[in-house]
Structure formats: C-alpha cells, structure tokens
Amino acid sequence: MTNASSLERRLRAEMTGDVLFDRFSRGRYATDASCYQIMPAGVVVPRTMDEALLSLAIARDEGVKVTPRGGGTSQCGQTVNDGLVVDLSKHLNRILSLDIEGRTCVVEPGIVLDDLNRQLKKHGLWFPVDVSTASRATIGGMAGNNSCGGRSLRYGTMRDNTLSMEASLADGTLSRFGEVSRDLSDVDAPDSTRALFRDMLDLGTREAEEIAARFPKVQRRVGGYNLDALVPRNAPNNMAHLLVGSEGTLAFTTKVELKLWPVIRNKALGVCHFGSFYEAMDAAQHLVKLKPIAVELVDRTMIALGRDIAMFRPIISAAIKGDPDAVLVVEFAEEDQADNLLRLKQLTEMMGDLGFGWSNDKRKWGGVVEITEPALQSGIADFRAAGLNVMMSMKQEGKPVSFVEDCAVPLPHLADYTARLNEVFARHGTSGTMYAHASEGCLHVRPVLNLKLEKDVKAMRAIAEEAFALVREYKGSHSGEHGDGLVRSEFHETMFGERLVADFREVKRRFDPKGVLNPGKIVDAPKMDDRSLFRFKPDYRVGELTTKLDWSAYPGAGGGFQGAVEMCNNNGACRKLESGVMCPSYRATRNEKDVTRGRANTLRLAISGQLGPDALASDEMMETLKLCVSCKACRHECPTGVDMAKMKIEVLAARAASHGLTLRDRLVGYLPRYASLASRFAPLANLRNRSPLLRKLFERYADISARRALPAFRSDVFVPPAESVGPESGREVVLFADTFNRIYERENLDAALRVLTAGGYRIHMPKPANGSRPLCCGRTFLSAGLVDEAKAELDRLVSVFAPFAARGVPIVGLEPSCLLTLRDELASLRKDNDAKAVGAHALTFEEFLVRDAEAGRLQLPLGTVADKAVVHGHCHQKSFGAFKPVEQVLRLVPGLEVETIESSCCGMAGAFGYGADTYDASIEMAELSLLPAVRRADQNTLVVADGTSCRHQIHDGTQREALHVARVLAMSLDRAETDSTSPAAKETSHG
C-alpha cells in the first residue's frame, strides 16, 4: 500500500501499544482458522480503548480499511484483510462492571470466554455461549460471528444473550446500541445516531414481509445481517442485535453488555451408540424431546483420530463401547441431580423404544453408556471441543476443509440431508467428516480436500453449490454458526434473494459509506474460491530442504518437514491461558509472535519463500523462536500434533550451519564435553558467580544474565561405585546418570541408588566401551542446533544400553529431559532396532517404581517425612504422560499429603532462564503460578520437582530448596530405618 509508510509513522508517533509493520509480524496476522491468507498493511495492539479508536481514526484519515481481531479463530476468513488489523485480545480484556443480582456484566471485546467465566464462577454465574474455542475466543469475536456453542438448545445464541453494545461508527461517532422504542423517544444519542436508527427501523418496517418469507426458520441462522431485529413485531427493537453477526463491517465495538446465567451444578451424560450414522441422525429429533441441554455428534472418523491422540485415548476407551459408526453425547444439566439421573434412565428407555440394542444387527445396534463421573464428563467435553483440531490431525495433504461445515436444517430432515451430502462428496471423489450440534441440526461437515490442487478447488465450489441447494430445499440456513466471511457471503443472493441482499448493502452503506470497516464480508464479497486469497495460492511452493530429523510421518519437502509445519490450522488451542502447559511464553507475553500458532505460521511462510530468501535461518526467525522454551507441551496438547520443540531444533541447525555458533551456544551445547574438566577446577570455574565483573562480562560476551547465578560445579561429582551394585539375584535395572545430576546434584543419584538398593534391585551403571567420558543423551547439543553432535552422543549411549534393552532390562533416568530424549529425539535420529529397543525400555524413575509397585514387585520400608508435599511437574513429564507416576510414588510415603501445583513451564527451561535477553520472560513464566504457589507453602511442606532447571528456578525465585522424588524416598527410607532402631522401637519389639 502506498499509504502504509505514512500510516505506520503516525501510529508509532501517537500510540504506546505495539505497531507491527514488518513482514514477519504481518504474516502472522495474515491467516485465521480458515483456508484464506491476506497480508495486512500493518497491525496495531492498542493498550487502551482510546488507542484503539485513535488507530481507527488515523486509518480513516489515511484511507486504509480496518479489521478488528480477537483470538483470530474465525473459520470463514472474517479476520483477514489487506488493511490495518487491530488486535484487541492482549490488553482490552477486562470486566468493566458486574451486576450479580441482575445477572449482567459489561466487558471489553478482547476478553476471552474462559477467562470471563473463571471470573464469574466465584459468583455462581457464567456466560453460556460455550463455543468449542472458549479457551481463546473473545467476546468481541463471538459477537461479530453471532456464535452459538454446544448448549444453544437451552441458552440460545450470542444474539440471545447480548443486551447492548457500545461501538464507534466508521466516522468516529460513539454510540450505544440497545433496546429502543419504535419512535426512538427513549434514545439519548447524537442526531446522526438517531437518524441511523430511524433509517434502520424504517427498513425493518418496509421489508417485514420479505424478511418473514425468506429468513430460515431455524435457530442456527447467522448469515447476512440480522434484519429481523428491526421488524415491528420484535418491538422494542434491540439495535445491538443488528451489530451481532455483522463481522466488524458495521461498527467498531468498544463494550458488550451480556446476560448471565447460574452455573451448571450437576450433569449427567448419556453416550448413545449407533451402528448406523443415518440412524443416529434420525434419532436426534426424538432424543431432544427429553429436554437435554445438548446433543452432540461424534462420528467414526473423529473417534478413530482421537484414539491416535495421547491426551484423548483414555477418554475414548472409557466412554466408547465397541465400534460405533457414530455416537450422540446427550447432556442433562438440571439443578437436581436426581432429575438428571431420571432423564438418563429415560434416555436408555427411549433408545430401546426406538429399536436399538447391544445385541442387534448393525443398523439397529446400539445403546447408552452412562457417564456420571465429573472428571470423565470434563474429558468428553474437552474431546468434543477439540473436534475441529482432531479432524485436522490427518497427516496427509488433504484435510477436512471448512466451507459447508455449519449448515443447519430442521431436525426431521437431518438424516436425509447428511445422507445426500455424503452422496455429493462421493460424486466429487472425496468423503467428509461430521460432528457437533445434532440437537440443532447443525453439523460441522468438512469434505477432505487438498486446496493446493486446482481440481480440488473446483470440487470445493461444486460441493458448496450442491450443498447449499440441499439446504434451501430443506428450508435451512447455509450459515449456522461460524458466520459468512469470505466463504459464504458470495451465496447470500441464492439463499436470501436479490431484494434482501440489496437491503444488506443498504445497511452496510448507511453505517459505513466509505467502506472502511472490514470490507468484503457479508456484502460485495469476492468469490469463495478465489485462489489468490487462499493460504495455498496457485504459486505456493516449498523448495527442497535439508533437514536433520526424521519427519517421514508427514508429506512434503524436507522429508516431511513441510507437512509437519502445515499441520497448524490456526485454530489457536495454543492460546489458552490456563490448564495444561501450552503455551508458556504466550501466557507470559500474550503476543502472537510467542504462541505456537504464530511460530508455525512464520515457519510456513519462511519455507515457502514468502518472507524473503534465507528466512528460515534469519535473525527475524530467531526472534520468532526466542521465547520458545521447548517444553514439548504442544507435542502433547496441540490436537494436530504441532511439535514446535522439534521444529525449533531444525531451525537452530539451519542457523548454526549458515551463521555459526555464538559463545553461549558453545558454552551450553558442549557442557557434557567440558564438565568433567570444570569439576576438577571447581573453585575457578565457579568464580564467575562470585565476581560482579565476571557476571557483567559473561552477559556482554556470552549473553548470560548477570542477574542469575550459574549452577555451581563441584569436585565431588558422581562416580558409580561399580558397574553393577545390589544383589546378583535382584531384578535388573540400568541407572542412567545424566550430566546434570552427575555434575551438579549427585545427591539425587546417591538417593536413587539408595532406593533401588533397598528395593533389592541389581543396578547396572555401565561405562562406554572405550572407558572415556560418561554417557550423555545429547540434550544440550540439540538445544544449540548441533544435531550431528547430539547423534554422536546418542550413538555412544545406544551402543552401551542396547544389550541391556535387548534382554528387557529397564533403563531408568532421573532428569526427565534427558531420559525422555531416548523416547523422543532418538527416534528422530535413528530407526534401527537397537535405538528402538533403548527407547522402548527407557523409563523415568517414577514410572519404573510405579510399574513394579502395580505388579507387586516393589518392597520399600518407608517412614513419615512430612505432612505435605507440593509438586511441580516437569514439562516433558507432562508431555509424555509421565507426571502421574510422580504423584503415585509420593503417595507411597506414609502420611504424606500430595498437592500438585497447577503450573505451566517453570520458565527456566535449561539454558533459557540464564539468557540475558530471556531472563525477564523466564521470571514472568515462573510468576504465573509456580513461584506464588511455592511461597504460599508452609515451611514444613516439602517442595518437589524432578527437573534440574525447575529446582534452580524455584530456589532463585523463592529461596526454597526443591527435592527430586528420589531424595524424598531416600529420606523416607532413612526415617523408617531410624524409627526401627530407636530405643522406643526396640522396647516395643522386645515387649
């Protein structure tokens, strides 16, 4: 844009919020969760609403269009445009007022739904438009799309729960949009606003009959402008309902007043199983007669994909019986749980009355699995909410594409509609996935297409035209939840008729005569299949890449690296602010740059040449990945499996190859090689910590923060007393003495030996064949991008451990990041049987003990050491499902109450927390929940953390010593031994 430089200069001069006009930042805002990509002229992240309005005014002066943006999770392209994007999610996210008795609140548009509900919960209230993207969807975005959620059967849509809005018109006029009388006698507003309202009400009067005739009679109708809000029969008319669903095209929202409801206190779920998808859809119209608050579909494809996702596998195992073609999750939520249980019983009876039974043939096979346990109910809800991402987890070029995904038809027609829709898909050589709101006749239907191929783009248009024709035939709505955007706006004339579309244009022109506000949506839209607007444009190419790790599970260049990067569908699960770990850096900064989605988008744009030559190894790319702590949370918590920690290794390798290593890279990466030498001269090696001058020099030349003490080397490093200890007849186990515990905290390895010896194990600590330096997993080399060096270390390790693994001996480690390297990165560097065997037998210390305890093989005489322990889980433990064993092992200690700190990453993350330019972010991450929780703990409470980095962060931030589980168990053994030899114990035994 010719005005971009002028726009940027003015914004920088007059705003304190972020002003982002570089190519990398704009690229991160060029996409949402749709198939579209449009590069904006620039992005602003205002600190106050006044700044947001100022940015609107400056853009207007410069002739630049404006698109407001919340979580950026729109599936129809509503939040992409080539003008100025205004991100309201970082700062404009407060509750401005709350009326508990009246059950209303006023919020800023950038507040995230889950965050709002967390704050309301303590008052017994919630906002029930519970969209599946609740962890990142903002109220402003939900109002823009007229979101619905899974429980709209009871609570209605966003429109039904919006009482009023305050907004700026395109010309800067601030106005309140709420209920008005037809004569506007109750409106206190500027003359221009009153004239606007008068024109809108007159339009409603003029077009009342056409609106009644052409608007679909289904609740899930969010297409076009809500002209039915203007007709006389709806008096008093709520002008806010015209803004709801307008996708930022009519006004710039500043406040939203919401209707609140009492929280759901009791629930019961019935998972209705069906051997036939058609029969499931036909049954929905009957199941809703029991007045559930939701009936949600999960089809065969979603169940199968969920079984391949670690976080959902146990949920599906518990809730799904046999091999259903579909299940309908029926939710009851009456105040009295007895009423819910009665309805659950009636549900089972109804399924029987409809002819379903567990012993029937496939067409009528089925029944109800009752779910009353709250944790499993929450797990099922999480799985259903992740439906989009689960469907997108297919590791292939073709993906389920959103363009007919939320059409709504009356329930009696749902079975026939879906059957005929599958026939449409088949005619065009594809199949579709279906899930979601069966109770409303609004399914998320996505045919699998590869939009890089012209033939599939043509199929996309043909399918859309045929699908919308079916919807018209059944008198349904072609836009039932996710709005219009670039996908459906083109089709309004065939759905609503020429006259109503002319009315839509009249509304747009009256509100925004110069077309400043998010043009191209709802009216005057481009063709939905205009490939110049696609994420994968006709000239989209990724050249061949040299990669270091194995990406063969995915398609595309770089041995599949391209396909792995493109797995990110921009749905934004990584933007959640609580629960789980992902994404710790985003939680600290709230910057799009610092979230997994932002990084994945940047990688995709870089490898496809859209960010200039050599972008993958550029300074800008390093800045993009700087705050990625490689916690691996995305590996576990991203339902599409975007493993940013692994991708970062590739980028660091490319950077090292083209730019060489920094001094810090060398100090961190080569630690295992020089650690033994440094230990011999420990006082000299530790001099840096005691000298302010050396601290400053290290900060200047090695980028190591002067504010942080480095782990102290010690001369008494851990040396195995022998290659094998313990009874020769004992059960064998290999103890992996990692570099960090061996050099810095040998007490942990000593404690582990004490515990394993007490358990009667034969403990092997084999040395390398040539007797050289100790074994290492290569973790530090990977953190510097030195993949070949890491592989060399792993080769040494595998050669020593493989013979033990071959005969089934467990390989046990104390440091989660090191031990779990054998289960993760090793498999990306070696595919041979020795490596596979080592990875298969690698267990954390707690996993090993729990396995033996459950098998009845663990005998440890333990004594009481404390009343309570608070436990912080290492990120890698959480990523690999290895944290629960930590809790289980600690509960073996008599009388010990175990409380898990609900924490994300500790923020230290290996060398990350020591960086001069990452120290502040490190502390911010720790202060989110971990450090405050430790400070609250009584001094007699044990603080437990298995990670070396975690323990150092806790010490630096609270001056509390955190213990490895091995040390807690060793203390417990010592206490039991002391108790057994005390005079009182002897007297008791003699007595």
C-alpha positions, 0 to 999 in steps of 0.5 A, spaced: 500 500 500 502 506 498 499 509 504 502 504 509 509 508 510 505 514 512 500 510 516 505 506 520 509 513 522 503 516 525 501 510 529 508 509 532 508 517 533 501 517 537 500 510 540 504 506 546 501 499 544 505 495 539 505 497 531 507 491 527 509 493 520 514 488 518 513 482 514 514 477 519 509 480 524 504 481 518 504 474 516 502 472 522 496 476 522 495 474 515 491 467 516 485 465 521 482 458 522 480 458 515 483 456 508 484 464 506 491 468 507 491 476 506 497 480 508 495 486 512 498 493 511 500 493 518 497 491 525 496 495 531 495 492 539 492 498 542 493 498 550 487 502 551 480 503 548 482 510 546 488 507 542 484 503 539 479 508 536 485 513 535 488 507 530 481 507 527 481 514 526 488 515 523 486 509 518 480 513 516 484 519 515 489 515 511 484 511 507 486 504 509 480 499 511 480 496 518 479 489 521 478 488 528 481 481 531 480 477 537 483 470 538 483 470 530 479 463 530 474 465 525 473 459 520 470 463 514 476 468 513 472 474 517 479 476 520 483 477 514 484 483 510 489 487 506 488 493 511 490 495 518 488 489 523 487 491 530 488 486 535 484 487 541 485 480 545 492 482 549 490 488 553 482 490 552 480 484 556 477 486 562 470 486 566 468 493 566 462 492 571 458 486 574 451 486 576 450 479 580 443 480 582 441 482 575 445 477 572 449 482 567 456 484 566 459 489 561 466 487 558 471 489 553 471 485 546 478 482 547 476 478 553 476 471 552 470 466 554 474 462 559 477 467 562 470 471 563 467 465 566 473 463 571 471 470 573 464 469 574 464 462 577 466 465 584 459 468 583 455 462 581 454 465 574 457 464 567 456 466 560 453 460 556 455 461 549 460 455 550 463 455 543 468 449 542 474 455 542 472 458 549 479 457 551 481 463 546 475 466 543 473 473 545 467 476 546 468 481 541 469 475 536 463 471 538 459 477 537 461 479 530 460 471 528 453 471 532 456 464 535 452 459 538 456 453 542 454 446 544 448 448 549 444 453 544 438 448 545 437 451 552 441 458 552 440 460 545 445 464 541 450 470 542 444 474 539 440 471 545 444 473 550 447 480 548 443 486 551 447 492 548 453 494 545 457 500 545 461 501 538 464 507 534 461 508 527 466 508 521 466 516 522 468 516 529 461 517 532 460 513 539 454 510 540 450 505 544 446 500 541 440 497 545 433 496 546 429 502 543 422 504 542 419 504 535 419 512 535 426 512 538 423 517 544 427 513 549 434 514 545 439 519 548 444 519 542 447 524 537 442 526 531 446 522 526 445 516 531 438 517 531 437 518 524 441 511 523 436 508 527 430 511 524 433 509 517 434 502 520 427 501 523 424 504 517 427 498 513 425 493 518 418 496 517 418 496 509 421 489 508 417 485 514 414 481 509 420 479 505 424 478 511 418 473 514 418 469 507 425 468 506 429 468 513 430 460 515 426 458 520 431 455 524 435 457 530 442 456 527 441 462 522 447 467 522 448 469 515 447 476 512 445 481 517 440 480 522 434 484 519 429 481 523 431 485 529 428 491 526 421 488 524 415 491 528 413 485 531 420 484 535 418 491 538 422 494 542 427 493 537 434 491 540 439 495 535 445 491 538 442 485 535 443 488 528 451 489 530 451 481 532 453 477 526 455 483 522 463 481 522 466 488 524 463 491 517 458 495 521 461 498 527 467 498 531 465 495 538 468 498 544 463 494 550 458 488 550 453 488 555 451 480 556 446 476 560 448 471 565 446 465 567 447 460 574 452 455 573 451 448 571 451 444 578 450 437 576 450 433 569 449 427 567 451 424 560 448 419 556 453 416 550 448 413 545 451 408 540 449 407 533 451 402 528 448 406 523 450 414 522 443 415 518 440 412 524 443 416 529 441 422 525 434 420 525 434 419 532 436 426 534 429 429 533 426 424 538 432 424 543 431 432 544 424 431 546 427 429 553 429 436 554 437 435 554 441 441 554 445 438 548 446 433 543 452 432 540 455 428 534 461 424 534 462 420 528 467 414 526 472 418 523 473 423 529 473 417 534 478 413 530 483 420 530 482 421 537 484 414 539 491 416 535 491 422 540 495 421 547 491 426 551 484 423 548 485 415 548 483 414 555 477 418 554 475 414 548 476 407 551 472 409 557 466 412 554 466 408 547 463 401 547 465 397 541 465 400 534 460 405 533 459 408 526 457 414 530 455 416 537 450 422 540 453 425 547 446 427 550 447 432 556 442 433 562 444 439 566 438 440 571 439 443 578 437 436 581 441 431 580 436 426 581 432 429 575 438 428 571 439 421 573 431 420 571 432 423 564 438 418 563 434 412 565 429 415 560 434 416 555 436 408 555 428 407 555 427 411 549 433 408 545 430 401 546 423 404 544 426 406 538 429 399 536 436 399 538 440 394 542 447 391 544 445 385 541 442 387 534 444 387 527 448 393 525 443 398 523 439 397 529 445 396 534 446 400 539 445 403 546 447 408 552 453 408 556 452 412 562 457 417 564 456 420 571 463 421 573 465 429 573 472 428 571 470 423 565 464 428 563 470 434 563 474 429 558 468 428 553 467 435 553 474 437 552 474 431 546 468 434 543 471 441 543 477 439 540 473 436 534 475 441 529 483 440 531 482 432 531 479 432 524 485 436 522 490 431 525 490 427 518 497 427 516 496 427 509 495 433 504 488 433 504 484 435 510 477 436 512 476 443 509 471 448 512 466 451 507 459 447 508 461 445 515 455 449 519 449 448 515 443 447 519 436 444 517 430 442 521 431 436 525 426 431 521 430 432 515 437 431 518 438 424 516 436 425 509 440 431 508 447 428 511 445 422 507 445 426 500 451 430 502 455 424 503 452 422 496 455 429 493 462 428 496 462 421 493 460 424 486 466 429 487 471 423 489 472 425 496 468 423 503 467 428 509 467 428 516 461 430 521 460 432 528 457 437 533 450 440 534 445 434 532 440 437 537 440 443 532 441 440 526 447 443 525 453 439 523 460 441 522 461 437 515 468 438 512 469 434 505 477 432 505 480 436 500 487 438 498 486 446 496 493 446 493 490 442 487 486 446 482 481 440 481 480 440 488 478 447 488 473 446 483 470 440 487 470 445 493 465 450 489 461 444 486 460 441 493 458 448 496 453 449 490 450 442 491 450 443 498 447 449 499 441 447 494 440 441 499 439 446 504 434 451 501 430 445 499 430 443 506 428 450 508 435 451 512 440 456 513 447 455 509 450 459 515 449 456 522 454 458 526 461 460 524 458 466 520 459 468 512 466 471 511 469 470 505 466 463 504 459 464 504 457 471 503 458 470 495 451 465 496 447 470 500 443 472 493 441 464 492 439 463 499 436 470 501 434 473 494 436 479 490 431 484 494 434 482 501 441 482 499 440 489 496 437 491 503 444 488 506 448 493 502 443 498 504 445 497 511 452 496 510 452 503 506 448 507 511 453 505 517 459 505 513 459 509 506 466 509 505 467 502 506 472 502 511 470 497 516 472 490 514 470 490 507 468 484 503 464 480 508 457 479 508 456 484 502 460 485 495 464 479 497 469 476 492 468 469 490 469 463 495 474 460 491 478 465 489 485 462 489 489 468 490 486 469 497 487 462 499 493 460 504 495 455 498 495 460 492 496 457 485 504 459 486 505 456 493 511 452 493 516 449 498 523 448 495 527 442 497 530 442 504 535 439 508 533 437 514 536 433 520 530 429 523 526 424 521 519 427 519 517 421 514 510 421 518 508 427 514 508 429 506 512 434 503 519 437 502 524 436 507 522 429 508 516 431 511 518 437 514 513 441 510 507 437 512 509 437 519 509 445 519 502 445 515 499 441 520 497 448 524 490 450 522 490 456 526 485 454 530 489 457 536 488 451 542 495 454 543 492 460 546 489 458 552 491 461 558 490 456 563 490 448 564 495 444 561 502 447 559 501 450 552 503 455 551 508 458 556 511 464 553 504 466 550 501 466 557 507 470 559 507 475 553 500 474 550 503 476 543 502 472 537 509 472 535 510 467 542 504 462 541 505 456 537 500 458 532 504 464 530 511 460 530 508 455 525 505 460 521 512 464 520 515 457 519 510 456 513 511 462 510 519 462 511 519 455 507 515 457 502 519 463 500 514 468 502 518 472 507 524 473 503 530 468 501 534 465 507 528 466 512 528 460 515 535 461 518 534 469 519 535 473 525 527 475 524 526 467 525 530 467 531 526 472 534 520 468 532 523 462 536 526 466 542 521 465 547 520 458 545 522 454 551 521 447 548 517 444 553 514 439 548 507 441 551 504 442 544 507 435 542 502 433 547 496 438 547 496 441 540 490 436 537 494 436 530 500 434 533 504 441 532 511 439 535 514 446 535 520 443 540 522 439 534 521 444 529 525 449 533 531 444 533 531 444 525 531 451 525 537 452 530 541 447 525 539 451 519 542 457 523 548 454 526 550 451 519 549 458 515 551 463 521 555 459 526 555 458 533 555 464 538 559 463 545 553 461 549 551 456 544 558 453 545 558 454 552 551 450 553 551 445 547 558 442 549 557 442 557 557 434 557 564 435 553 567 440 558 564 438 565 568 433 567 574 438 566 570 444 570 569 439 576 576 438 577 577 446 577 571 447 581 573 453 585 575 457 578 570 455 574 565 457 579 568 464 580 564 467 575 558 467 580 562 470 585 565 476 581 560 482 579 565 483 573 565 476 571 557 476 571 557 483 567 562 480 562 559 473 561 552 477 559 556 482 554 560 476 551 556 470 552 549 473 553 548 470 560 544 474 565 548 477 570 542 477 574 542 469 575 547 465 578 550 459 574 549 452 577 555 451 581 560 445 579 563 441 584 569 436 585 565 431 588 561 429 582 558 422 581 562 416 580 558 409 580 561 405 585 561 399 580 558 397 574 553 393 577 551 394 585 545 390 589 544 383 589 546 378 583 539 375 584 535 382 584 531 384 578 535 388 573 535 395 572 540 400 568 541 407 572 542 412 567 546 418 570 545 424 566 550 430 566 546 434 570 545 430 576 552 427 575 555 434 575 551 438 579 546 434 584 549 427 585 545 427 591 539 425 587 543 419 584 546 417 591 538 417 593 536 413 587 541 408 588 539 408 595 532 406 593 533 401 588 538 398 593 533 397 598 528 395 593 533 389 592 534 391 585 541 389 581 543 396 578 547 396 572 551 403 571 555 401 565 561 405 562 562 406 554 566 401 551 572 405 550 572 407 558 572 415 556 567 420 558 560 418 561 554 417 557 550 423 555 543 423 551 545 429 547 540 434 550 544 440 550 547 439 543 540 439 540 538 445 544 544 449 540 542 446 533 548 441 533 544 435 531 550 431 528 553 432 535 547 430 539 547 423 534 554 422 536 552 422 543 546 418 542 550 413 538 555 412 544 549 411 549 545 406 544 551 402 543 552 401 551 544 400 553 542 396 547 544 389 550 541 391 556 534 393 552 535 387 548 534 382 554 528 387 557 532 390 562 529 397 564 533 403 563 531 408 568 533 416 568 532 421 573 532 428 569 526 427 565 529 431 559 534 427 558 531 420 559 525 422 555 530 424 549 531 416 548 523 416 547 523 422 543 529 425 539 532 418 538 527 416 534 528 422 530 535 420 529 535 413 528 530 407 526 534 401 527 532 396 532 537 397 537 535 405 538 528 402 538 529 397 543 533 403 548 527 407 547 522 402 548 525 400 555 527 407 557 523 409 563 523 415 568 524 413 575 517 414 577 514 410 572 519 404 573 517 404 581 510 405 579 510 399 574 513 394 579 509 397 585 502 395 580 505 388 579 507 387 586 514 387 585 516 393 589 518 392 597 520 399 600 520 400 608 518 407 608 517 412 614 513 419 615 517 425 612 512 430 612 505 432 612 505 435 605 508 435 599 507 440 593 509 438 586 511 441 580 511 437 574 516 437 569 514 439 562 516 433 558 513 429 564 507 432 562 508 431 555 509 424 555 504 422 560 509 421 565 507 426 571 502 421 574 507 416 576 510 422 580 504 423 584 503 415 585 510 414 588 509 420 593 503 417 595 507 411 597 510 415 603 506 414 609 502 420 611 504 424 606 499 429 603 500 430 595 498 437 592 500 438 585 501 445 583 497 447 577 503 450 573 505 451 566 513 451 564 517 453 570 520 458 565 527 456 566 527 451 561 535 449 561 539 454 558 533 459 557 532 462 564 540 464 564 539 468 557 540 475 558 535 477 553 530 471 556 531 472 563 525 477 564 520 472 560 523 466 564 521 470 571 514 472 568 513 464 566 515 462 573 510 468 576 504 465 573 503 460 578 509 456 580 513 461 584 506 464 588 504 457 589 511 455 592 511 461 597 504 460 599 507 453 602 508 452 609 515 451 611 514 444 613 511 442 606 516 439 602 517 442 595 518 437 589 520 437 582 524 432 578 527 437 573 534 440 574 532 447 571 525 447 575 529 446 582 534 452 580 528 456 578 524 455 584 530 456 589 532 463 585 525 465 585 523 463 592 529 461 596 526 454 597 530 448 596 526 443 591 527 435 592 527 430 586 522 424 588 528 420 589 531 424 595 524 424 598 524 416 598 531 416 600 529 420 606 523 416 607 527 410 607 532 413 612 526 415 617 523 408 617 530 405 618 531 410 624 524 409 627 526 401 627 532 402 631 530 407 636 530 405 643 522 406 643 522 401 637 526 396 640 522 396 647 516 395 643 519 389 639 522 386 645 515 387 649 
